[in-house]
Structures are given as structure tokens and as C-alpha cells.
Amino acid sequence: MARRNKLLGLWAADLMGLTGSDAEAYAKTVVLSDLEEPGDEDVFRKVRHDFDTAGIDRTDTRIREQMAELLPVAREQVLKDSK
């Protein structure tokens, strides 16, 4: 889940115009937001809030879809890294 959250953070950072170390730092805040409570709602709320603050027009559904789409990508990356 941490890998998925990092990928989500990088996706969100890109939409907010963050690059390089700023994007990496933002992605880390998304990963850390998952420590607030069990489940995905804390991560979703963080990205939703940050998009609202930055004026990024993405629906709740699209953010949740992106979270779901990134999960198998993250799994694949973790499996590759463990070999």
C-alpha cells in the first residue's frame, strides 16, 4: 500500500505542477497520511484536500479510480524489486 500511495502522490504532484525533489517530497506526505487511520480514506482525503487547495479539477471518483489502478502497478513493482 505504501508503494501505491507513493505512486498516487507522484500522480497528484504531477497534476499540481510539482517536479523533482518537490514531487518526491509531496509523495512522501501522501505515504505518511496513510498512518492516520486504517483503510484508504485518510489518503483519499489528503489528495482531495490538496487538489481542492491547488484548484485541480478531479472528481472523487477519478481519484478513487486512480488509487485502484495504481494498486496492481505497485504490486508488480514490489514483486520485481524482491527478485
HTML snippet that shows the backbone in 3Dmol.js (N, CA, C, O; Angstrom):
<script src="https://3Dmol.org/build/3Dmol-min.js"></script>
<div id="view" style="width:600px;height:400px;position:relative"></div>
<script>
const pdb = `
ATOM      1  N   MET A   1       0.826  -1.202   0.000  1.00  0.00           N
ATOM      2  CA  MET A   1       0.000   0.000   0.000  1.00  0.00           C
ATOM      3  C   MET A   1       0.867   1.262   0.000  1.00  0.00           C
ATOM      4  O   MET A   1       0.514   2.279  -0.597  1.00  0.00           O
ATOM      5  N   ALA A   2       2.010   1.168   0.685  1.00  0.00           N
ATOM      6  CA  ALA A   2       2.908   2.325   0.698  1.00  0.00           C
ATOM      7  C   ALA A   2       3.375   2.657  -0.712  1.00  0.00           C
ATOM      8  O   ALA A   2       3.459   3.829  -1.080  1.00  0.00           O
ATOM      9  N   ARG A   3       3.681   1.630  -1.504  1.00  0.00           N
ATOM     10  CA  ARG A   3       4.110   1.867  -2.890  1.00  0.00           C
ATOM     11  C   ARG A   3       2.972   2.481  -3.690  1.00  0.00           C
ATOM     12  O   ARG A   3       3.193   3.418  -4.458  1.00  0.00           O
ATOM     13  N   ARG A   4       1.777   1.975  -3.523  1.00  0.00           N
ATOM     14  CA  ARG A   4       0.619   2.549  -4.227  1.00  0.00           C
ATOM     15  C   ARG A   4       0.441   4.014  -3.847  1.00  0.00           C
ATOM     16  O   ARG A   4       0.182   4.861  -4.702  1.00  0.00           O
ATOM     17  N   ASN A   5       0.583   4.302  -2.558  1.00  0.00           N
ATOM     18  CA  ASN A   5       0.401   5.668  -2.093  1.00  0.00           C
ATOM     19  C   ASN A   5       1.492   6.594  -2.637  1.00  0.00           C
ATOM     20  O   ASN A   5       1.232   7.758  -2.940  1.00  0.00           O
ATOM     21  N   LYS A   6       2.702   6.073  -2.756  1.00  0.00           N
ATOM     22  CA  LYS A   6       3.776   6.877  -3.345  1.00  0.00           C
ATOM     23  C   LYS A   6       3.458   7.180  -4.807  1.00  0.00           C
ATOM     24  O   LYS A   6       3.609   8.316  -5.256  1.00  0.00           O
ATOM     25  N   LEU A   7       3.019   6.169  -5.544  1.00  0.00           N
ATOM     26  CA  LEU A   7       2.644   6.384  -6.947  1.00  0.00           C
ATOM     27  C   LEU A   7       1.490   7.380  -7.066  1.00  0.00           C
ATOM     28  O   LEU A   7       1.482   8.225  -7.961  1.00  0.00           O
ATOM     29  N   LEU A   8       0.517   7.276  -6.159  1.00  0.00           N
ATOM     30  CA  LEU A   8      -0.593   8.225  -6.145  1.00  0.00           C
ATOM     31  C   LEU A   8      -0.076   9.627  -5.875  1.00  0.00           C
ATOM     32  O   LEU A   8      -0.503  10.589  -6.513  1.00  0.00           O
ATOM     33  N   GLY A   9       0.838   9.737  -4.936  1.00  0.00           N
ATOM     34  CA  GLY A   9       1.422  11.037  -4.624  1.00  0.00           C
ATOM     35  C   GLY A   9       2.170  11.631  -5.805  1.00  0.00           C
ATOM     36  O   GLY A   9       2.096  12.836  -6.046  1.00  0.00           O
ATOM     37  N   LEU A  10       2.885  10.799  -6.539  1.00  0.00           N
ATOM     38  CA  LEU A  10       3.603  11.286  -7.724  1.00  0.00           C
ATOM     39  C   LEU A  10       2.631  11.722  -8.815  1.00  0.00           C
ATOM     40  O   LEU A  10       2.860  12.720  -9.498  1.00  0.00           O
ATOM     41  N   TRP A  11       1.538  10.962  -8.975  1.00  0.00           N
ATOM     42  CA  TRP A  11       0.492  11.333  -9.928  1.00  0.00           C
ATOM     43  C   TRP A  11      -0.108  12.691  -9.548  1.00  0.00           C
ATOM     44  O   TRP A  11      -0.241  13.581 -10.388  1.00  0.00           O
ATOM     45  N   ALA A  12      -0.464  12.833  -8.274  1.00  0.00           N
ATOM     46  CA  ALA A  12      -1.058  14.085  -7.804  1.00  0.00           C
ATOM     47  C   ALA A  12      -0.060  15.240  -7.927  1.00  0.00           C
ATOM     48  O   ALA A  12      -0.429  16.344  -8.327  1.00  0.00           O
ATOM     49  N   ALA A  13       1.189  14.982  -7.586  1.00  0.00           N
ATOM     50  CA  ALA A  13       2.224  16.018  -7.680  1.00  0.00           C
ATOM     51  C   ALA A  13       2.344  16.519  -9.111  1.00  0.00           C
ATOM     52  O   ALA A  13       2.455  17.722  -9.347  1.00  0.00           O
ATOM     53  N   ASP A  14       2.320  15.597 -10.061  1.00  0.00           N
ATOM     54  CA  ASP A  14       2.412  15.972 -11.473  1.00  0.00           C
ATOM     55  C   ASP A  14       1.253  16.885 -11.866  1.00  0.00           C
ATOM     56  O   ASP A  14       1.450  17.888 -12.552  1.00  0.00           O
ATOM     57  N   LEU A  15       0.060  16.537 -11.434  1.00  0.00           N
ATOM     58  CA  LEU A  15      -1.116  17.361 -11.754  1.00  0.00           C
ATOM     59  C   LEU A  15      -1.023  18.740 -11.107  1.00  0.00           C
ATOM     60  O   LEU A  15      -1.562  19.714 -11.632  1.00  0.00           O
ATOM     61  N   MET A  16      -0.340  18.821  -9.970  1.00  0.00           N
ATOM     62  CA  MET A  16      -0.189  20.104  -9.278  1.00  0.00           C
ATOM     63  C   MET A  16       1.049  20.867  -9.749  1.00  0.00           C
ATOM     64  O   MET A  16       1.353  21.941  -9.229  1.00  0.00           O
ATOM     65  N   GLY A  17       1.761  20.316 -10.729  1.00  0.00           N
ATOM     66  CA  GLY A  17       2.909  21.014 -11.286  1.00  0.00           C
ATOM     67  C   GLY A  17       4.196  20.855 -10.500  1.00  0.00           C
ATOM     68  O   GLY A  17       5.148  21.607 -10.709  1.00  0.00           O
ATOM     69  N   LEU A  18       4.237  19.881  -9.593  1.00  0.00           N
ATOM     70  CA  LEU A  18       5.453  19.640  -8.814  1.00  0.00           C
ATOM     71  C   LEU A  18       6.359  18.684  -9.571  1.00  0.00           C
ATOM     72  O   LEU A  18       5.887  17.735 -10.197  1.00  0.00           O
ATOM     73  N   THR A  19       7.655  18.935  -9.514  1.00  0.00           N
ATOM     74  CA  THR A  19       8.618  18.075 -10.193  1.00  0.00           C
ATOM     75  C   THR A  19       9.800  17.791  -9.282  1.00  0.00           C
ATOM     76  O   THR A  19       9.985  18.444  -8.255  1.00  0.00           O
ATOM     77  N   GLY A  20      10.594  16.806  -9.675  1.00  0.00           N
ATOM     78  CA  GLY A  20      11.847  16.506  -8.983  1.00  0.00           C
ATOM     79  C   GLY A  20      11.675  16.251  -7.500  1.00  0.00           C
ATOM     80  O   GLY A  20      10.802  15.489  -7.081  1.00  0.00           O
ATOM     81  N   SER A  21      12.513  16.894  -6.717  1.00  0.00           N
ATOM     82  CA  SER A  21      12.504  16.664  -5.267  1.00  0.00           C
ATOM     83  C   SER A  21      11.205  17.150  -4.626  1.00  0.00           C
ATOM     84  O   SER A  21      10.774  16.601  -3.612  1.00  0.00           O
ATOM     85  N   ASP A  22      10.577  18.173  -5.208  1.00  0.00           N
ATOM     86  CA  ASP A  22       9.285  18.636  -4.673  1.00  0.00           C
ATOM     87  C   ASP A  22       8.215  17.563  -4.849  1.00  0.00           C
ATOM     88  O   ASP A  22       7.399  17.341  -3.954  1.00  0.00           O
ATOM     89  N   ALA A  23       8.221  16.899  -6.000  1.00  0.00           N
ATOM     90  CA  ALA A  23       7.260  15.820  -6.244  1.00  0.00           C
ATOM     91  C   ALA A  23       7.526  14.652  -5.305  1.00  0.00           C
ATOM     92  O   ALA A  23       6.588  14.084  -4.747  1.00  0.00           O
ATOM     93  N   GLU A  24       8.781  14.291  -5.126  1.00  0.00           N
ATOM     94  CA  GLU A  24       9.141  13.193  -4.215  1.00  0.00           C
ATOM     95  C   GLU A  24       8.731  13.525  -2.779  1.00  0.00           C
ATOM     96  O   GLU A  24       8.207  12.670  -2.065  1.00  0.00           O
ATOM     97  N   ALA A  25       8.970  14.758  -2.366  1.00  0.00           N
ATOM     98  CA  ALA A  25       8.600  15.170  -1.009  1.00  0.00           C
ATOM     99  C   ALA A  25       7.084  15.120  -0.824  1.00  0.00           C
ATOM    100  O   ALA A  25       6.594  14.674   0.213  1.00  0.00           O
ATOM    101  N   TYR A  26       6.352  15.577  -1.827  1.00  0.00           N
ATOM    102  CA  TYR A  26       4.892  15.512  -1.735  1.00  0.00           C
ATOM    103  C   TYR A  26       4.421  14.067  -1.653  1.00  0.00           C
ATOM    104  O   TYR A  26       3.564  13.736  -0.833  1.00  0.00           O
ATOM    105  N   ALA A  27       4.979  13.203  -2.502  1.00  0.00           N
ATOM    106  CA  ALA A  27       4.594  11.790  -2.490  1.00  0.00           C
ATOM    107  C   ALA A  27       4.826  11.186  -1.104  1.00  0.00           C
ATOM    108  O   ALA A  27       4.039  10.359  -0.643  1.00  0.00           O
ATOM    109  N   LYS A  28       5.892  11.595  -0.453  1.00  0.00           N
ATOM    110  CA  LYS A  28       6.175  11.096   0.900  1.00  0.00           C
ATOM    111  C   LYS A  28       5.077  11.521   1.878  1.00  0.00           C
ATOM    112  O   LYS A  28       4.715  10.754   2.770  1.00  0.00           O
ATOM    113  N   THR A  29       4.549  12.730   1.718  1.00  0.00           N
ATOM    114  CA  THR A  29       3.472  13.168   2.609  1.00  0.00           C
ATOM    115  C   THR A  29       2.209  12.340   2.387  1.00  0.00           C
ATOM    116  O   THR A  29       1.449  12.094   3.323  1.00  0.00           O
ATOM    117  N   VAL A  30       1.990  11.910   1.142  1.00  0.00           N
ATOM    118  CA  VAL A  30       0.837  11.051   0.860  1.00  0.00           C
ATOM    119  C   VAL A  30       1.030   9.694   1.531  1.00  0.00           C
ATOM    120  O   VAL A  30       0.092   9.157   2.120  1.00  0.00           O
ATOM    121  N   VAL A  31       2.227   9.141   1.449  1.00  0.00           N
ATOM    122  CA  VAL A  31       2.521   7.865   2.112  1.00  0.00           C
ATOM    123  C   VAL A  31       2.293   8.003   3.618  1.00  0.00           C
ATOM    124  O   VAL A  31       1.664   7.143   4.234  1.00  0.00           O
ATOM    125  N   LEU A  32       2.794   9.065   4.196  1.00  0.00           N
ATOM    126  CA  LEU A  32       2.655   9.259   5.648  1.00  0.00           C
ATOM    127  C   LEU A  32       1.212   9.493   6.071  1.00  0.00           C
ATOM    128  O   LEU A  32       0.843   9.186   7.205  1.00  0.00           O
ATOM    129  N   SER A  33       0.393  10.033   5.176  1.00  0.00           N
ATOM    130  CA  SER A  33      -1.011  10.277   5.530  1.00  0.00           C
ATOM    131  C   SER A  33      -1.762   8.982   5.782  1.00  0.00           C
ATOM    132  O   SER A  33      -2.798   8.987   6.446  1.00  0.00           O
ATOM    133  N   ASP A  34      -1.254   7.874   5.263  1.00  0.00           N
ATOM    134  CA  ASP A  34      -1.916   6.580   5.446  1.00  0.00           C
ATOM    135  C   ASP A  34      -1.778   6.066   6.868  1.00  0.00           C
ATOM    136  O   ASP A  34      -2.412   5.073   7.224  1.00  0.00           O
ATOM    137  N   LEU A  35      -0.981   6.704   7.675  1.00  0.00           N
ATOM    138  CA  LEU A  35      -0.785   6.264   9.059  1.00  0.00           C
ATOM    139  C   LEU A  35      -1.844   6.816  10.006  1.00  0.00           C
ATOM    140  O   LEU A  35      -1.858   6.470  11.187  1.00  0.00           O
ATOM    141  N   GLU A  36      -2.725   7.664   9.504  1.00  0.00           N
ATOM    142  CA  GLU A  36      -3.724   8.305  10.359  1.00  0.00           C
ATOM    143  C   GLU A  36      -4.818   7.353  10.824  1.00  0.00           C
ATOM    144  O   GLU A  36      -5.267   7.443  11.966  1.00  0.00           O
ATOM    145  N   GLU A  37      -5.257   6.438   9.950  1.00  0.00           N
ATOM    146  CA  GLU A  37      -6.336   5.512  10.298  1.00  0.00           C
ATOM    147  C   GLU A  37      -6.288   4.325   9.337  1.00  0.00           C
ATOM    148  O   GLU A  37      -5.690   4.418   8.265  1.00  0.00           O
ATOM    149  N   PRO A  38      -6.916   3.211   9.716  1.00  0.00           N
ATOM    150  CA  PRO A  38      -6.951   2.059   8.805  1.00  0.00           C
ATOM    151  C   PRO A  38      -7.741   2.388   7.535  1.00  0.00           C
ATOM    152  O   PRO A  38      -8.672   3.193   7.562  1.00  0.00           O
ATOM    153  N   GLY A  39      -7.363   1.762   6.438  1.00  0.00           N
ATOM    154  CA  GLY A  39      -8.087   1.947   5.186  1.00  0.00           C
ATOM    155  C   GLY A  39      -7.514   3.069   4.350  1.00  0.00           C
ATOM    156  O   GLY A  39      -6.464   3.628   4.663  1.00  0.00           O
ATOM    157  N   ASP A  40      -8.224   3.391   3.277  1.00  0.00           N
ATOM    158  CA  ASP A  40      -7.743   4.362   2.293  1.00  0.00           C
ATOM    159  C   ASP A  40      -8.298   5.768   2.464  1.00  0.00           C
ATOM    160  O   ASP A  40      -7.850   6.689   1.781  1.00  0.00           O
ATOM    161  N   GLU A  41      -9.255   5.955   3.353  1.00  0.00           N
ATOM    162  CA  GLU A  41      -9.926   7.254   3.431  1.00  0.00           C
ATOM    163  C   GLU A  41      -8.979   8.387   3.813  1.00  0.00           C
ATOM    164  O   GLU A  41      -9.141   9.506   3.327  1.00  0.00           O
ATOM    165  N   ASP A  42      -8.001   8.125   4.667  1.00  0.00           N
ATOM    166  CA  ASP A  42      -7.067   9.180   5.054  1.00  0.00           C
ATOM    167  C   ASP A  42      -6.237   9.630   3.856  1.00  0.00           C
ATOM    168  O   ASP A  42      -5.972  10.821   3.694  1.00  0.00           O
ATOM    169  N   VAL A  43      -5.832   8.690   3.026  1.00  0.00           N
ATOM    170  CA  VAL A  43      -5.063   9.016   1.820  1.00  0.00           C
ATOM    171  C   VAL A  43      -5.946   9.780   0.835  1.00  0.00           C
ATOM    172  O   VAL A  43      -5.535  10.800   0.282  1.00  0.00           O
ATOM    173  N   PHE A  44      -7.149   9.283   0.627  1.00  0.00           N
ATOM    174  CA  PHE A  44      -8.085   9.952  -0.275  1.00  0.00           C
ATOM    175  C   PHE A  44      -8.330  11.393   0.184  1.00  0.00           C
ATOM    176  O   PHE A  44      -8.263  12.321  -0.622  1.00  0.00           O
ATOM    177  N   ARG A  45      -8.612  11.577   1.479  1.00  0.00           N
ATOM    178  CA  ARG A  45      -8.897  12.922   1.993  1.00  0.00           C
ATOM    179  C   ARG A  45      -7.720  13.868   1.779  1.00  0.00           C
ATOM    180  O   ARG A  45      -7.918  15.034   1.438  1.00  0.00           O
ATOM    181  N   LYS A  46      -6.512  13.383   1.973  1.00  0.00           N
ATOM    182  CA  LYS A  46      -5.337  14.230   1.770  1.00  0.00           C
ATOM    183  C   LYS A  46      -5.254  14.700   0.327  1.00  0.00           C
ATOM    184  O   LYS A  46      -5.111  15.895   0.070  1.00  0.00           O
ATOM    185  N   VAL A  47      -5.344  13.769  -0.614  1.00  0.00           N
ATOM    186  CA  VAL A  47      -5.243  14.139  -2.024  1.00  0.00           C
ATOM    187  C   VAL A  47      -6.411  15.049  -2.414  1.00  0.00           C
ATOM    188  O   VAL A  47      -6.212  16.040  -3.116  1.00  0.00           O
ATOM    189  N   ARG A  48      -7.617  14.721  -1.967  1.00  0.00           N
ATOM    190  CA  ARG A  48      -8.797  15.554  -2.262  1.00  0.00           C
ATOM    191  C   ARG A  48      -8.563  16.979  -1.759  1.00  0.00           C
ATOM    192  O   ARG A  48      -8.783  17.943  -2.493  1.00  0.00           O
ATOM    193  N   HIS A  49      -8.122  17.109  -0.521  1.00  0.00           N
ATOM    194  CA  HIS A  49      -7.873  18.431   0.076  1.00  0.00           C
ATOM    195  C   HIS A  49      -6.795  19.185  -0.710  1.00  0.00           C
ATOM    196  O   HIS A  49      -6.950  20.370  -1.006  1.00  0.00           O
ATOM    197  N   ASP A  50      -5.719  18.500  -1.041  1.00  0.00           N
ATOM    198  CA  ASP A  50      -4.628  19.154  -1.759  1.00  0.00           C
ATOM    199  C   ASP A  50      -5.049  19.576  -3.168  1.00  0.00           C
ATOM    200  O   ASP A  50      -4.650  20.640  -3.642  1.00  0.00           O
ATOM    201  N   PHE A  51      -5.843  18.756  -3.829  1.00  0.00           N
ATOM    202  CA  PHE A  51      -6.364  19.139  -5.143  1.00  0.00           C
ATOM    203  C   PHE A  51      -7.278  20.360  -5.015  1.00  0.00           C
ATOM    204  O   PHE A  51      -7.191  21.290  -5.817  1.00  0.00           O
ATOM    205  N   ASP A  52      -8.145  20.356  -4.016  1.00  0.00           N
ATOM    206  CA  ASP A  52      -9.050  21.488  -3.819  1.00  0.00           C
ATOM    207  C   ASP A  52      -8.253  22.765  -3.566  1.00  0.00           C
ATOM    208  O   ASP A  52      -8.562  23.819  -4.123  1.00  0.00           O
ATOM    209  N   THR A  53      -7.235  22.666  -2.728  1.00  0.00           N
ATOM    210  CA  THR A  53      -6.403  23.823  -2.401  1.00  0.00           C
ATOM    211  C   THR A  53      -5.659  24.342  -3.627  1.00  0.00           C
ATOM    212  O   THR A  53      -5.501  25.551  -3.796  1.00  0.00           O
ATOM    213  N   ALA A  54      -5.200  23.426  -4.482  1.00  0.00           N
ATOM    214  CA  ALA A  54      -4.435  23.807  -5.674  1.00  0.00           C
ATOM    215  C   ALA A  54      -5.320  24.121  -6.878  1.00  0.00           C
ATOM    216  O   ALA A  54      -4.816  24.520  -7.928  1.00  0.00           O
ATOM    217  N   GLY A  55      -6.629  23.947  -6.737  1.00  0.00           N
ATOM    218  CA  GLY A  55      -7.541  24.214  -7.840  1.00  0.00           C
ATOM    219  C   GLY A  55      -7.499  23.157  -8.938  1.00  0.00           C
ATOM    220  O   GLY A  55      -7.770  23.456 -10.101  1.00  0.00           O
ATOM    221  N   ILE A  56      -7.160  21.922  -8.572  1.00  0.00           N
ATOM    222  CA  ILE A  56      -7.096  20.823  -9.528  1.00  0.00           C
ATOM    223  C   ILE A  56      -8.489  20.206  -9.639  1.00  0.00           C
ATOM    224  O   ILE A  56      -9.073  19.792  -8.638  1.00  0.00           O
ATOM    225  N   ASP A  57      -9.013  20.147 -10.851  1.00  0.00           N
ATOM    226  CA  ASP A  57     -10.364  19.664 -11.089  1.00  0.00           C
ATOM    227  C   ASP A  57     -10.357  18.160 -11.367  1.00  0.00           C
ATOM    228  O   ASP A  57     -10.247  17.732 -12.516  1.00  0.00           O
ATOM    229  N   ARG A  58     -10.475  17.370 -10.304  1.00  0.00           N
ATOM    230  CA  ARG A  58     -10.602  15.915 -10.414  1.00  0.00           C
ATOM    231  C   ARG A  58     -11.734  15.489  -9.483  1.00  0.00           C
ATOM    232  O   ARG A  58     -11.811  15.934  -8.338  1.00  0.00           O
ATOM    233  N   THR A  59     -12.604  14.629  -9.985  1.00  0.00           N
ATOM    234  CA  THR A  59     -13.722  14.174  -9.168  1.00  0.00           C
ATOM    235  C   THR A  59     -13.234  13.173  -8.125  1.00  0.00           C
ATOM    236  O   THR A  59     -12.158  12.589  -8.255  1.00  0.00           O
ATOM    237  N   ASP A  60     -14.047  12.989  -7.093  1.00  0.00           N
ATOM    238  CA  ASP A  60     -13.751  11.959  -6.094  1.00  0.00           C
ATOM    239  C   ASP A  60     -13.619  10.604  -6.770  1.00  0.00           C
ATOM    240  O   ASP A  60     -12.732   9.815  -6.444  1.00  0.00           O
ATOM    241  N   THR A  61     -14.517  10.344  -7.719  1.00  0.00           N
ATOM    242  CA  THR A  61     -14.496   9.068  -8.431  1.00  0.00           C
ATOM    243  C   THR A  61     -13.172   8.879  -9.159  1.00  0.00           C
ATOM    244  O   THR A  61     -12.602   7.789  -9.129  1.00  0.00           O
ATOM    245  N   ARG A  62     -12.682   9.913  -9.802  1.00  0.00           N
ATOM    246  CA  ARG A  62     -11.422   9.793 -10.551  1.00  0.00           C
ATOM    247  C   ARG A  62     -10.247   9.545  -9.614  1.00  0.00           C
ATOM    248  O   ARG A  62      -9.354   8.763  -9.941  1.00  0.00           O
ATOM    249  N   ILE A  63     -10.233  10.189  -8.471  1.00  0.00           N
ATOM    250  CA  ILE A  63      -9.151   9.957  -7.509  1.00  0.00           C
ATOM    251  C   ILE A  63      -9.204   8.507  -7.033  1.00  0.00           C
ATOM    252  O   ILE A  63      -8.174   7.836  -6.965  1.00  0.00           O
ATOM    253  N   ARG A  64     -10.391   8.028  -6.707  1.00  0.00           N
ATOM    254  CA  ARG A  64     -10.532   6.634  -6.246  1.00  0.00           C
ATOM    255  C   ARG A  64     -10.173   5.644  -7.365  1.00  0.00           C
ATOM    256  O   ARG A  64      -9.565   4.606  -7.104  1.00  0.00           O
ATOM    257  N   GLU A  65     -10.547   5.966  -8.599  1.00  0.00           N
ATOM    258  CA  GLU A  65     -10.166   5.103  -9.725  1.00  0.00           C
ATOM    259  C   GLU A  65      -8.647   5.043  -9.864  1.00  0.00           C
ATOM    260  O   GLU A  65      -8.084   3.975 -10.104  1.00  0.00           O
ATOM    261  N   GLN A  66      -7.994   6.176  -9.717  1.00  0.00           N
ATOM    262  CA  GLN A  66      -6.537   6.211  -9.824  1.00  0.00           C
ATOM    263  C   GLN A  66      -5.904   5.369  -8.715  1.00  0.00           C
ATOM    264  O   GLN A  66      -4.923   4.663  -8.949  1.00  0.00           O
ATOM    265  N   MET A  67      -6.462   5.446  -7.526  1.00  0.00           N
ATOM    266  CA  MET A  67      -5.967   4.623  -6.418  1.00  0.00           C
ATOM    267  C   MET A  67      -6.080   3.142  -6.774  1.00  0.00           C
ATOM    268  O   MET A  67      -5.152   2.366  -6.546  1.00  0.00           O
ATOM    269  N   ALA A  68      -7.225   2.762  -7.333  1.00  0.00           N
ATOM    270  CA  ALA A  68      -7.452   1.360  -7.702  1.00  0.00           C
ATOM    271  C   ALA A  68      -6.535   0.935  -8.844  1.00  0.00           C
ATOM    272  O   ALA A  68      -6.006  -0.177  -8.834  1.00  0.00           O
ATOM    273  N   GLU A  69      -6.343   1.808  -9.825  1.00  0.00           N
ATOM    274  CA  GLU A  69      -5.480   1.485 -10.964  1.00  0.00           C
ATOM    275  C   GLU A  69      -4.019   1.330 -10.560  1.00  0.00           C
ATOM    276  O   GLU A  69      -3.290   0.534 -11.152  1.00  0.00           O
ATOM    277  N   LEU A  70      -3.598   2.076  -9.569  1.00  0.00           N
ATOM    278  CA  LEU A  70      -2.195   2.034  -9.156  1.00  0.00           C
ATOM    279  C   LEU A  70      -1.864   0.841  -8.268  1.00  0.00           C
ATOM    280  O   LEU A  70      -0.693   0.490  -8.121  1.00  0.00           O
ATOM    281  N   LEU A  71      -2.866   0.217  -7.677  1.00  0.00           N
ATOM    282  CA  LEU A  71      -2.601  -0.913  -6.787  1.00  0.00           C
ATOM    283  C   LEU A  71      -1.904  -2.073  -7.504  1.00  0.00           C
ATOM    284  O   LEU A  71      -0.885  -2.551  -7.006  1.00  0.00           O
ATOM    285  N   PRO A  72      -2.405  -2.549  -8.653  1.00  0.00           N
ATOM    286  CA  PRO A  72      -1.679  -3.630  -9.326  1.00  0.00           C
ATOM    287  C   PRO A  72      -0.305  -3.196  -9.851  1.00  0.00           C
ATOM    288  O   PRO A  72       0.617  -4.009  -9.918  1.00  0.00           O
ATOM    289  N   VAL A  73      -0.168  -1.938 -10.218  1.00  0.00           N
ATOM    290  CA  VAL A  73       1.138  -1.427 -10.654  1.00  0.00           C
ATOM    291  C   VAL A  73       2.127  -1.504  -9.495  1.00  0.00           C
ATOM    292  O   VAL A  73       3.267  -1.939  -9.661  1.00  0.00           O
ATOM    293  N   ALA A  74       1.675  -1.076  -8.326  1.00  0.00           N
ATOM    294  CA  ALA A  74       2.532  -1.119  -7.137  1.00  0.00           C
ATOM    295  C   ALA A  74       2.909  -2.549  -6.778  1.00  0.00           C
ATOM    296  O   ALA A  74       4.062  -2.823  -6.445  1.00  0.00           O
ATOM    297  N   ARG A  75       1.946  -3.459  -6.844  1.00  0.00           N
ATOM    298  CA  ARG A  75       2.231  -4.868  -6.555  1.00  0.00           C
ATOM    299  C   ARG A  75       3.310  -5.412  -7.489  1.00  0.00           C
ATOM    300  O   ARG A  75       4.243  -6.091  -7.060  1.00  0.00           O
ATOM    301  N   GLU A  76       3.161  -5.100  -8.760  1.00  0.00           N
ATOM    302  CA  GLU A  76       4.130  -5.556  -9.773  1.00  0.00           C
ATOM    303  C   GLU A  76       5.517  -4.990  -9.467  1.00  0.00           C
ATOM    304  O   GLU A  76       6.511  -5.711  -9.559  1.00  0.00           O
ATOM    305  N   GLN A  77       5.592  -3.745  -9.114  1.00  0.00           N
ATOM    306  CA  GLN A  77       6.882  -3.127  -8.791  1.00  0.00           C
ATOM    307  C   GLN A  77       7.523  -3.792  -7.573  1.00  0.00           C
ATOM    308  O   GLN A  77       8.723  -4.065  -7.567  1.00  0.00           O
ATOM    309  N   VAL A  78       6.722  -4.049  -6.553  1.00  0.00           N
ATOM    310  CA  VAL A  78       7.243  -4.680  -5.345  1.00  0.00           C
ATOM    311  C   VAL A  78       7.742  -6.087  -5.648  1.00  0.00           C
ATOM    312  O   VAL A  78       8.796  -6.493  -5.158  1.00  0.00           O
ATOM    313  N   LEU A  79       6.992  -6.829  -6.448  1.00  0.00           N
ATOM    314  CA  LEU A  79       7.425  -8.187  -6.825  1.00  0.00           C
ATOM    315  C   LEU A  79       8.725  -8.152  -7.615  1.00  0.00           C
ATOM    316  O   LEU A  79       9.605  -8.982  -7.387  1.00  0.00           O
ATOM    317  N   LYS A  80       8.861  -7.215  -8.532  1.00  0.00           N
ATOM    318  CA  LYS A  80      10.098  -7.070  -9.309  1.00  0.00           C
ATOM    319  C   LYS A  80      11.276  -6.741  -8.396  1.00  0.00           C
ATOM    320  O   LYS A  80      12.366  -7.293  -8.547  1.00  0.00           O
ATOM    321  N   ASP A  81      11.042  -5.828  -7.445  1.00  0.00           N
ATOM    322  CA  ASP A  81      12.102  -5.388  -6.528  1.00  0.00           C
ATOM    323  C   ASP A  81      12.569  -6.513  -5.611  1.00  0.00           C
ATOM    324  O   ASP A  81      13.717  -6.514  -5.167  1.00  0.00           O
ATOM    325  N   SER A  82      11.689  -7.468  -5.326  1.00  0.00           N
ATOM    326  CA  SER A  82      12.042  -8.537  -4.382  1.00  0.00           C
ATOM    327  C   SER A  82      12.795  -9.674  -5.034  1.00  0.00           C
ATOM    328  O   SER A  82      13.243 -10.591  -4.344  1.00  0.00           O
ATOM    329  N   LYS A  83      12.946  -9.637  -6.353  1.00  0.00           N
ATOM    330  CA  LYS A  83      13.657 -10.723  -7.064  1.00  0.00           C
ATOM    331  C   LYS A  83      15.141 -10.462  -7.114  1.00  0.00           C
ATOM    332  O   LYS A  83      15.891 -11.265  -7.669  1.00  0.00           O
TER     333      LYS A  83
END
`;
const viewer = $3Dmol.createViewer("view");
viewer.addModel(pdb, "pdb");
viewer.setStyle({}, {cartoon: {color: "spectrum"}});
viewer.zoomTo();
viewer.render();
</script>
